[in-house]
């Protein structure tokens, strides 16, 4: 395996933060609306006795009722629109897909995905009202929560956290699972690998074992803590004191998190010693480092049916991560466009870049057990070919005529902004490094001052060997801002933060469910959500209806009829119609449930450590700060739910 990152989804980026906040408000607001409706129904069915009702409205009650009223006003136009369309007042001949600025982001559960052609403003207005209703519902739910949080005291929370810490140490489950670590750490002895894959194999085994052992341990401790105290009635000695109930939840969370953090630190140190011992030179050169890469945007151009296509070819593989270009065709190329570069590139004599491409062989012959030849063309912002591709062939010819001496090559790169390397051997599943002359970046400061529309660097890759195909992806080629040869141990600890994120997530989920459910049920629900996060990509495919073979019910019909996944079904059959309609309902439910499942792939940083890429703390994509913000955004609604569940639980009343 080569040292390139296969990043399937878009990375977390700072410029996407406003859109992410918008989607979070909409998703959480939907659940807030549902929670308010359930609360209102419960209050109407089971109102509090007259003796417990306060005379007049308190500030909290006034804010809550006024916000609930505003939510009702916001949802009323949507309900009227649904009734209007349901009664057939809209002209079916004017129905068309809605493509407006508000409605293109997410599907509304209360509004049809199609609207009359003359009703786009109405659709926008309904979406705006739904969005405002979601925000107001969040405000309504947060009012009592914030009032309750204002009464919390850190001294009481810290005392409860210390009590939870000591109580967890007395449980044998922690030491039992920790002892199993000694067995699994030696699993790599039985995993065959190439020398350059040694560090990857060690890091993968260590991360997998530590994460799952600590997650299972933490979930068991957190799930059974409060229910056990309820059963033994030891919690009565706490709630009868001047303690807020939510302080019990926070105390449990902080206590268990502190204990599991301490265990994680010890295991990470031992694992680092285990990984770093006896690293072979091949593995040290490949991934025993923490590279800081600079990525560009990929543009693939190929020939399809005699025409130039702005996408690569398909070779029939299920994994469509990479696009392929043919060899020996001048018009087939992969271009990496770097629209911004660090300023320190200008002062370097040479600049390294690394790549790892996939080779799809259509014939063996002399190419068996050998690499293929590729040509790399580097063009700076002042190169004429960067603006007019037709100039590239002319510059290439002039470059190789003048490239008889090293100084002549550097002068051509400085004056023309053009540099080319032919005959680079690319080996399948290997990382290869080449160097560019620093003269290409001497005028980088001038480019930043002029703010030119031409990108500062464009790298074009062509395959020179005939009858072969080269697979490329955006993250297969990158410039090196820092080789990071001495930063592996720092990167290893930053990678362990991903496991810590998993522990925080699993502990809060387990504590939240344990406030109202029994221990075993809390643990099962927690693990279902967590395992759902492991298979979130598949769940998304099912929820979007993009899985091959249809939804769950359609797949069941295919299995029962012995039909393969690509053959069309008989749409006139009653069983098929019923299955397709049932899939629509299940897909709608899955889309709503999808927001409950954590995106564990965002917290997993094992690949960064194993492949030897630096994990940024602040500024770059997928930084720890962005991942922390994502974790808080996911845990905050669960913390609010724990506040209400614990407050509604019948325990001994506090004085």
Secondary structure, DSSP 8 states (H G I E B T S, - for coil): --S-----S----GGGHHHHHHHHHHHHHHHHHHHHHHHHHHHHHS---GGG--SS--HHHHHHHHHHHHHHHHHHHHHHHHHHHHTT-S-GGGEEE---TTTTSS--TTS-SEEETT-HHHHHHHHHHHHHHHHHHHHHHHHHHHHHHHT--HHHHHHHHHHHHHHHHH-HHHHHHHHHHHHHGGGGGG----GGGHHHHHHHHHHHHHHHHHHHHHHHHHHHHHHHHHHHTTTHHHHTSS--HHHHHHHHHHHHHHHHHHHHHHHHHHHHHHHHTT--HHHHHHTSS-BEEE--EEEEEEEETTEEESS-B--S-S--SSEEEEBT-TT-EEEEEES---GGGGG-SEEEEEE--EEEES--GGGTTS-EEEEEEEEETT-HHHH-GGGHHHHHHHHHHHTTSHHHHHHHHHHH-EEEEEEEEE-TT--EEEEEEGGGGTTHHHHHHHT-SS-SEEEEEEE-STTEEEEE-GGGEEEEEE--TT-HHHHHHHHHHHHHHHHHHHHHHHHHHHTTS-HHHHHHHHHHHHHHHHTHHHHHHHHHT-STT-SHHHHHHHHHHT--SSS---TTSHHHHHHHHHHHHHHHHHHHHGGGS--GGGT--HHHHHHTB---SSSSTT-HHHHHHHHHHHHHHHHHHHHHHHHHS------
